[in-house]
Amino acid sequence: MANGYVDTSLTRTLPASIEAENAVLGSILVSPESIERVTSIIKPEDFKNEDNGKIFSAMLEMFTASRTIDTVTLVDTLVQTGRYSEENSINFIKVIAQSVPSAANIIDYANIVKEKSTLRKIIVACNEIMEEAYSEQTPSDKVLDFAGDKIFDIVNSRKSGDFRHVRDIIQNVYTELETLSGNKNAISGVRTGFSDLDRVLVQMGKGDLVLVGARPAMGKTSFALNIATNVAKSLKGSKSVCVFSLEMSGEQLVTRMLASEALVDSYAMRSGEIPSDAWPRLASAASRISGTDIYIDDTSGLSVTEMKSKLRHVTNLGLVVVDYLGLMQSGKRLENRVQEVGEITRSLKIMAKDLGIPIICCAQLSRGPEGRNDKRPMLSDLRESGSIEQDADIVMFLYRDEYYAKQDSKEEQEANTAEVIVAKNRHGSVGTIKVGWMKEYTKFRSLEQMEAPDQ
């Protein structure tokens, strides 16, 4: 006994039902086509008996190759792949073949195997969690995240989708079309709050990875925050918006949000030189933002796994913003940064799909635009691109002429417009949308709103 903990690992055996495992394999030998009924339930690693797992793996290979499964062909496969000697294979498979009279109950047998496998995974996960806690090398909050990830992975491993008949899906789609036809505001996705942009995108759909790319100081953080605020206000009381800020502190982000929402000069906010007439607007803006469900995490160097662990505890999640990709960690040892970024974007896409929400991720572009006459960004400008373009459902770039205007030029353009270039849109059209840019407030607006400066 240590610290009140009794190690029972020497006196307890892991849950298993070798009888059920043998029955699954025997059922397949009796009725080879029955393997189709269990491939979505169990995998070779779900078998406690290692020999049984190897045999089931061989059966899956044969099924995939459309080979006949019987005692003779199975023995041949096991011998050819080096899993067993011929003599051992024949004797073992004869025993299995006689374990069941028919394949009628194969699904019940498979469910028992899966149940025992899940219990073993829970026990192993708990042991790993205890080891992590006993080491006293990791802060308790990290141990809790580690524990949550372990259990969440087990829960996810039990989810197995199945085919749905097209008529059932059509019914769902038709119902949604009828609802949308009668109420244009019933779109199931998330609107950015920029009317012209929303007309092109239609929506940021559930499971979409949306990339916002720009050169430094072009306004990508402000743009993402403006969208987050727009969404939080439009979904007030029904959905939560989470922002992961890997570069700026929560206080810096909220200062920007207040400046944008109250239309108060951001320099005045930073310097403390706030005019007296701005205080009522700040108070009103603070009240509006406080009434939304925006959650900010400013922990540096987070991985997707850590983000997912935190997001699981958020109720009614509607949108996630990550600022920005270049500061994220993959949590894996990879050969180079390009591979790491590719792993991160794939994980972000999977997380968006698993959580059923759009994720906006900001990304910094390479210096490619600097060397071109037309400095508008292109997909090839994505820094350490890896599979960013492939994984993202929507890729948007920000561009402002004013950014590249010479400081001593008398013809320098007024900094009041910006371009949102939709370079990729998996669900619809691409194109360029002009929006208003209010530099002093770090705020983007639809052009139609520029004529109405009041909130």
C-alpha positions as CSV (number, residue, x, y, z in Angstrom):
1,M,0.0,0.0,0.0
2,A,1.2,3.5,-0.9
3,N,-0.7,6.7,-0.3
4,G,-3.8,4.7,0.4
5,Y,-3.6,2.9,-3.0
6,V,-3.6,-0.9,-3.2
7,D,-2.1,-2.4,-6.3
8,T,-4.5,-5.1,-7.4
9,S,-2.8,-5.7,-10.8
10,L,-1.3,-9.0,-9.4
11,T,-4.5,-10.4,-8.2
12,R,-6.9,-9.4,-10.9
13,T,-7.1,-10.5,-14.6
14,L,-8.2,-8.3,-17.4
15,P,-11.8,-8.8,-18.6
16,A,-12.0,-11.2,-21.6
17,S,-14.3,-13.8,-23.0
18,I,-12.2,-16.3,-25.0
19,E,-15.4,-18.3,-25.6
20,A,-17.0,-15.3,-27.4
21,E,-13.8,-14.7,-29.4
22,N,-13.7,-18.4,-30.5
23,A,-17.4,-18.2,-31.3
24,V,-16.9,-15.2,-33.6
25,L,-14.1,-17.0,-35.5
26,G,-16.0,-20.2,-35.6
27,S,-19.1,-18.5,-37.0
28,I,-17.1,-17.0,-39.8
29,L,-15.7,-20.5,-40.7
30,V,-19.2,-21.9,-40.6
31,S,-20.7,-19.0,-42.6
32,P,-17.9,-16.9,-44.3
33,E,-20.3,-14.2,-45.4
34,S,-21.1,-13.5,-41.8
35,I,-17.9,-11.6,-41.5
36,E,-19.6,-8.6,-43.1
37,R,-21.9,-8.3,-40.1
38,V,-19.1,-7.7,-37.6
39,T,-16.4,-5.7,-39.4
40,S,-18.0,-2.5,-38.2
41,I,-18.2,-3.8,-34.6
42,I,-14.7,-5.3,-33.8
43,K,-11.1,-5.1,-35.0
44,P,-8.2,-7.5,-34.6
45,E,-6.9,-5.6,-31.5
46,D,-10.2,-6.2,-29.7
47,F,-9.3,-9.8,-29.2
48,K,-7.6,-10.6,-25.9
49,N,-6.2,-13.8,-27.2
50,E,-3.3,-12.8,-29.5
51,D,-3.7,-15.9,-31.7
52,N,-7.4,-15.1,-32.2
53,G,-6.5,-11.6,-33.2
54,K,-4.1,-12.9,-35.8
55,I,-6.7,-15.2,-37.2
56,F,-9.3,-12.5,-37.4
57,S,-6.8,-10.2,-39.1
58,A,-6.1,-13.0,-41.7
59,M,-9.8,-13.4,-42.3
60,L,-10.2,-9.7,-42.9
61,E,-7.4,-9.8,-45.4
62,M,-9.0,-12.6,-47.2
63,F,-12.4,-10.9,-47.2
64,T,-10.9,-7.7,-48.6
65,A,-9.2,-9.8,-51.4
66,S,-12.5,-11.6,-52.1
67,R,-10.9,-14.9,-51.3
68,T,-13.0,-17.9,-50.0
69,I,-12.6,-18.3,-46.2
70,D,-12.5,-22.0,-45.1
71,T,-10.2,-24.1,-43.0
72,V,-7.8,-24.9,-45.9
73,T,-7.5,-21.3,-47.3
74,L,-7.2,-19.9,-43.8
75,V,-4.4,-22.2,-42.8
76,D,-2.6,-21.4,-46.1
77,T,-2.9,-17.6,-45.4
78,L,-1.7,-18.0,-41.8
79,V,1.3,-20.0,-42.9
80,Q,2.1,-17.8,-45.9
81,T,2.1,-14.7,-43.8
82,G,4.3,-16.3,-41.1
83,R,1.7,-16.1,-38.4
84,Y,1.7,-19.9,-37.6
85,S,3.2,-23.2,-38.6
86,E,1.0,-25.4,-40.7
87,E,0.6,-28.0,-37.9
88,N,-0.3,-25.5,-35.2
89,S,-2.7,-23.7,-37.6
90,I,-4.6,-26.9,-38.5
91,N,-5.0,-28.0,-34.9
92,F,-6.1,-24.6,-33.6
93,I,-8.5,-23.9,-36.4
94,K,-10.2,-27.3,-36.0
95,V,-11.0,-26.4,-32.4
96,I,-12.4,-23.0,-33.4
97,A,-14.5,-24.5,-36.2
98,Q,-16.2,-26.8,-33.7
99,S,-16.9,-24.0,-31.2
100,V,-20.3,-23.0,-32.7
101,P,-23.0,-24.9,-34.7
102,S,-24.1,-21.8,-36.8
103,A,-23.4,-18.1,-37.3
104,A,-26.8,-17.0,-36.2
105,N,-25.6,-15.2,-33.1
106,I,-22.3,-13.8,-34.5
107,I,-23.4,-10.2,-33.7
108,D,-24.0,-11.1,-30.1
109,Y,-20.6,-12.8,-29.9
110,A,-18.9,-9.7,-31.5
111,N,-20.7,-7.3,-29.0
112,I,-19.3,-9.4,-26.1
113,V,-15.8,-9.2,-27.5
114,K,-16.1,-5.4,-28.0
115,E,-17.5,-5.0,-24.5
116,K,-14.6,-6.8,-22.9
117,S,-12.1,-4.9,-25.1
118,T,-13.6,-1.6,-24.0
119,L,-13.3,-2.6,-20.4
120,R,-9.7,-3.5,-20.9
121,K,-9.0,-0.2,-22.6
122,I,-10.6,1.7,-19.6
123,I,-8.4,-0.2,-17.2
124,V,-5.2,0.5,-19.2
125,A,-6.2,4.1,-19.5
126,C,-6.8,4.4,-15.7
127,N,-3.4,2.8,-15.1
128,E,-1.7,5.3,-17.4
129,I,-3.6,8.1,-15.7
130,M,-2.5,6.9,-12.2
131,E,1.2,6.5,-13.4
132,E,1.0,10.1,-14.7
133,A,-0.4,11.3,-11.3
134,Y,2.1,9.3,-9.2
135,S,5.0,10.7,-11.2
136,E,4.3,14.1,-9.8
137,Q,6.1,15.6,-12.8
138,T,3.0,17.0,-14.4
139,P,0.7,19.8,-13.1
140,S,-2.7,18.5,-12.0
141,D,-4.6,20.4,-14.7
142,K,-2.4,18.7,-17.4
143,V,-3.1,15.3,-15.8
144,L,-6.8,16.1,-15.9
145,D,-6.5,16.9,-19.6
146,F,-4.5,13.7,-20.2
147,A,-7.2,11.7,-18.4
148,G,-10.0,13.4,-20.4
149,D,-8.2,12.6,-23.7
150,K,-7.7,9.0,-22.8
151,I,-11.4,8.5,-21.9
152,F,-12.5,10.6,-24.9
153,D,-10.5,8.4,-27.3
154,I,-12.1,5.3,-25.9
155,V,-15.6,6.8,-26.4
156,N,-14.8,7.8,-29.9
157,S,-13.4,4.4,-30.8
158,R,-16.9,2.9,-30.0
159,K,-18.6,5.2,-32.5
160,S,-19.1,3.4,-35.7
161,G,-21.3,4.8,-38.4
162,D,-23.3,2.6,-40.8
163,F,-24.8,3.0,-44.2
164,R,-28.0,5.0,-44.4
165,H,-30.5,4.6,-47.3
166,V,-30.6,7.6,-49.6
167,R,-34.3,7.9,-49.0
168,D,-33.7,8.6,-45.3
169,I,-31.1,11.3,-46.1
170,I,-33.3,12.8,-48.7
171,Q,-36.1,13.2,-46.1
172,N,-33.7,15.1,-43.9
173,V,-32.5,17.3,-46.7
174,Y,-36.0,18.0,-48.0
175,T,-37.2,19.0,-44.6
176,E,-34.3,21.4,-44.3
177,L,-34.9,22.8,-47.7
178,E,-38.6,23.5,-46.8
179,T,-37.6,25.2,-43.6
180,L,-35.0,27.3,-45.4
181,S,-37.4,28.2,-48.1
182,G,-39.9,29.6,-45.6
183,N,-37.2,31.2,-43.4
184,K,-33.9,32.4,-44.9
185,N,-32.6,32.9,-41.4
186,A,-32.9,29.1,-40.7
187,I,-29.6,28.3,-42.4
188,S,-28.0,25.6,-40.3
189,G,-24.4,26.9,-40.7
190,V,-22.8,30.0,-39.1
191,R,-22.8,33.4,-40.8
192,T,-19.7,35.6,-40.6
193,G,-21.8,38.8,-40.1
194,F,-20.3,40.4,-43.3
195,S,-23.3,40.4,-45.7
196,D,-21.4,40.4,-49.0
197,L,-19.1,37.6,-47.7
198,D,-22.0,35.6,-46.4
199,R,-23.6,35.8,-49.9
200,V,-20.5,34.1,-51.4
201,L,-20.0,31.5,-48.6
202,V,-23.7,31.1,-47.8
203,Q,-22.5,29.8,-44.5
204,M,-19.6,28.3,-42.6
205,G,-20.9,24.7,-42.3
206,K,-20.7,22.2,-39.5
207,G,-17.3,20.6,-39.6
208,D,-15.7,23.2,-41.8
209,L,-12.1,24.2,-41.4
210,V,-11.9,27.9,-42.4
211,L,-8.4,29.4,-43.0
212,V,-7.8,33.1,-42.8
213,G,-4.4,33.9,-44.3
214,A,-2.6,37.3,-44.4
215,R,0.8,38.9,-44.2
216,P,1.7,40.3,-40.7
217,A,-0.3,43.4,-39.6
218,M,-2.8,43.0,-42.4
219,G,-5.6,42.4,-39.8
220,K,-6.2,38.7,-39.7
221,T,-6.6,38.7,-35.9
222,S,-9.0,41.6,-36.0
223,F,-11.0,40.0,-38.8
224,A,-11.3,36.7,-36.9
225,L,-12.3,38.5,-33.7
226,N,-14.9,40.5,-35.6
227,I,-16.4,37.3,-36.9
228,A,-16.3,35.8,-33.4
229,T,-18.1,38.8,-32.0
230,N,-20.7,38.9,-34.8
231,V,-21.4,35.2,-34.3
232,A,-21.6,35.4,-30.5
233,K,-24.1,38.3,-30.7
234,S,-26.2,36.6,-33.4
235,L,-26.3,33.4,-31.4
236,K,-26.6,35.0,-28.0
237,G,-28.0,32.6,-25.5
238,S,-27.9,29.6,-27.7
239,K,-24.3,29.0,-28.8
240,S,-20.8,29.5,-27.3
241,V,-17.8,30.9,-29.2
242,C,-14.3,29.8,-28.1
243,V,-11.1,31.7,-29.0
244,F,-7.7,30.2,-28.6
245,S,-5.1,33.0,-28.6
246,L,-1.6,31.7,-28.8
247,E,0.0,35.1,-29.5
248,M,-1.9,37.7,-27.5
249,S,-3.2,37.7,-23.9
250,G,-6.9,37.6,-23.1
251,E,-6.7,41.2,-21.9
252,Q,-5.1,42.3,-25.2
253,L,-7.8,40.5,-27.2
254,V,-10.7,42.0,-25.2
255,T,-9.2,45.5,-25.5
256,R,-9.3,45.0,-29.3
257,M,-12.9,43.7,-29.1
258,L,-14.0,46.7,-27.0
259,A,-12.3,49.1,-29.4
260,S,-14.1,47.5,-32.3
261,E,-17.4,47.3,-30.7
262,A,-17.4,50.8,-29.1
263,L,-15.7,52.5,-32.0
264,V,-13.0,53.9,-29.7
265,D,-9.5,54.6,-31.0
266,S,-7.4,51.6,-30.2
267,Y,-4.4,53.8,-29.5
268,A,-6.4,55.7,-27.0
269,M,-7.3,52.4,-25.4
270,R,-3.7,51.4,-25.1
271,S,-2.4,54.8,-23.9
272,G,-5.2,55.5,-21.5
273,E,-6.0,58.8,-23.3
274,I,-9.7,58.0,-23.6
275,P,-11.9,61.0,-24.3
276,S,-14.8,61.6,-21.9
277,D,-17.5,61.0,-24.6
278,A,-16.1,57.5,-25.3
279,W,-16.8,56.1,-21.9
280,P,-20.6,55.7,-22.4
281,R,-19.8,53.8,-25.7
282,L,-17.3,51.6,-23.9
283,A,-19.7,50.8,-21.1
284,S,-22.4,49.9,-23.7
285,A,-20.0,47.7,-25.7
286,A,-18.8,46.0,-22.5
287,S,-22.3,45.2,-21.6
288,R,-23.1,43.8,-25.1
289,I,-19.9,41.6,-25.2
290,S,-20.4,40.5,-21.6
291,G,-23.9,39.3,-22.5
292,T,-22.5,36.9,-25.1
293,D,-20.9,33.4,-24.5
294,I,-17.4,34.1,-25.7
295,Y,-14.6,32.1,-24.0
296,I,-11.0,32.9,-24.4
297,D,-8.0,30.7,-23.7
298,D,-4.6,32.4,-24.0
299,T,-2.4,29.4,-23.2
300,S,0.7,29.4,-25.4
301,G,1.8,26.5,-27.6
302,L,-1.3,24.4,-27.4
303,S,-1.8,21.2,-29.4
304,V,-5.0,20.2,-31.1
305,T,-5.4,17.4,-28.6
306,E,-5.2,19.9,-25.7
307,M,-7.8,22.2,-27.5
308,K,-10.2,19.3,-28.0
309,S,-9.9,18.3,-24.4
310,K,-10.9,21.8,-23.3
311,L,-13.6,22.2,-25.9
312,R,-15.3,19.0,-24.6
313,H,-16.3,20.8,-21.5
314,V,-18.0,23.7,-23.3
315,T,-21.8,23.4,-23.7
316,N,-23.6,24.4,-26.9
317,L,-20.4,25.1,-28.8
318,G,-21.0,27.1,-32.0
319,L,-17.7,28.3,-33.3
320,V,-14.0,28.0,-32.5
321,V,-11.3,30.6,-33.5
322,V,-7.6,29.7,-33.4
323,D,-5.0,32.5,-33.6
324,Y,-2.8,31.4,-35.1
325,L,-1.6,28.2,-36.9
326,G,2.1,29.1,-36.8
327,L,2.2,29.0,-33.0
328,M,0.5,25.6,-32.6
329,Q,2.2,22.4,-31.7
330,S,1.4,19.0,-33.2
331,G,2.3,17.0,-30.0
332,K,4.2,14.5,-32.2
333,R,7.8,14.2,-33.2
334,L,8.0,14.8,-36.9
335,E,10.9,15.3,-39.3
336,N,10.2,19.0,-40.3
337,R,7.8,21.8,-39.7
338,V,6.0,21.2,-43.0
339,Q,4.9,17.8,-41.8
340,E,4.0,19.2,-38.4
341,V,1.8,21.8,-39.9
342,G,0.2,19.2,-42.1
343,E,-0.5,17.1,-39.0
344,I,-2.0,20.1,-37.3
345,T,-4.4,21.0,-40.1
346,R,-5.5,17.4,-40.5
347,S,-6.2,17.3,-36.8
348,L,-8.1,20.6,-36.8
349,K,-10.3,19.3,-39.7
350,I,-11.0,16.1,-37.8
351,M,-11.8,18.1,-34.6
352,A,-14.2,20.4,-36.6
353,K,-16.0,17.3,-38.0
354,D,-16.1,15.5,-34.6
355,L,-17.4,18.5,-32.8
356,G,-19.8,19.5,-35.6
357,I,-18.8,23.1,-35.7
358,P,-16.8,25.4,-38.0
359,I,-13.2,26.3,-36.9
360,I,-11.6,29.4,-38.1
361,C,-7.8,29.3,-38.0
362,C,-5.5,32.3,-38.8
363,A,-2.3,31.7,-40.8
364,Q,0.6,33.8,-41.7
365,L,1.6,34.0,-45.4
366,S,5.1,33.7,-46.8
367,R,6.9,36.6,-48.4
368,G,5.7,35.5,-51.8
369,P,3.4,38.6,-52.4
370,E,6.2,41.0,-51.7
371,G,8.0,39.9,-54.9
372,R,5.1,40.3,-57.2
373,N,3.7,43.4,-58.9
374,D,0.2,42.2,-57.9
375,K,0.7,41.6,-54.2
376,R,-2.7,39.9,-53.7
377,P,-2.1,36.6,-52.0
378,M,-2.5,33.2,-53.6
379,L,-2.9,29.7,-52.3
380,S,0.8,29.1,-53.0
381,D,1.7,31.8,-50.4
382,L,0.6,29.7,-47.5
383,R,3.6,29.4,-45.3
384,E,4.8,25.9,-44.6
385,S,1.8,24.9,-46.5
386,G,2.0,21.1,-46.2
387,S,-1.6,20.0,-46.6
388,I,-3.2,23.3,-45.5
389,E,-4.9,23.9,-48.8
390,Q,-6.1,20.3,-49.0
391,D,-7.5,20.1,-45.5
392,A,-9.3,23.5,-45.4
393,D,-12.8,23.7,-46.7
394,I,-12.6,27.5,-47.1
395,V,-9.5,29.6,-47.6
396,M,-9.8,33.4,-47.3
397,F,-7.0,36.0,-47.7
398,L,-7.0,39.5,-46.5
399,Y,-5.5,42.3,-48.7
400,R,-5.2,46.1,-48.3
401,D,-3.6,48.4,-50.9
402,E,-2.7,50.7,-48.1
403,Y,-0.4,48.1,-46.5
404,Y,1.9,48.3,-49.5
405,A,1.6,52.1,-50.2
406,K,4.8,54.0,-49.9
407,Q,4.8,56.1,-46.7
408,D,6.1,59.2,-48.6
409,S,3.7,58.9,-51.5
410,K,1.2,61.7,-51.9
411,E,-1.1,59.3,-53.7
412,E,-1.3,56.9,-50.7
413,Q,-4.8,55.4,-50.7
414,E,-7.1,56.1,-47.8
415,A,-7.1,53.2,-45.4
416,N,-10.8,52.5,-45.4
417,T,-11.3,49.4,-47.6
418,A,-9.9,45.9,-47.6
419,E,-10.4,42.9,-49.8
420,V,-11.4,39.4,-48.6
421,I,-10.3,37.0,-51.3
422,V,-12.1,33.7,-51.1
423,A,-9.5,31.5,-52.8
424,K,-11.1,28.2,-52.0
425,N,-14.7,27.3,-51.2
426,R,-15.5,23.6,-51.1
427,H,-19.2,24.3,-51.0
428,G,-19.6,27.2,-53.4
429,S,-18.1,30.0,-55.4
430,V,-14.8,31.9,-55.0
431,G,-14.2,35.6,-55.6
432,T,-13.2,38.9,-54.0
433,I,-15.4,40.8,-51.6
434,K,-14.6,44.4,-50.5
435,V,-15.2,45.3,-46.9
436,G,-14.7,48.4,-44.9
437,W,-11.5,48.7,-42.7
438,M,-11.6,51.1,-39.8
439,K,-7.9,51.0,-38.8
440,E,-8.2,53.2,-35.7
441,Y,-10.8,50.8,-34.3
442,T,-9.2,47.6,-35.6
443,K,-12.6,46.8,-37.1
444,F,-13.8,45.3,-40.4
445,R,-17.3,46.1,-41.6
446,S,-19.6,45.5,-44.6
447,L,-19.4,48.4,-47.0
448,E,-23.1,49.1,-46.4
449,Q,-22.4,49.5,-42.7
450,M,-19.7,52.1,-43.3
451,E,-22.3,54.7,-44.0
452,A,-23.8,54.0,-40.6
453,P,-21.0,54.5,-38.0
454,D,-23.4,54.2,-35.0
455,Q,-23.8,50.7,-33.4
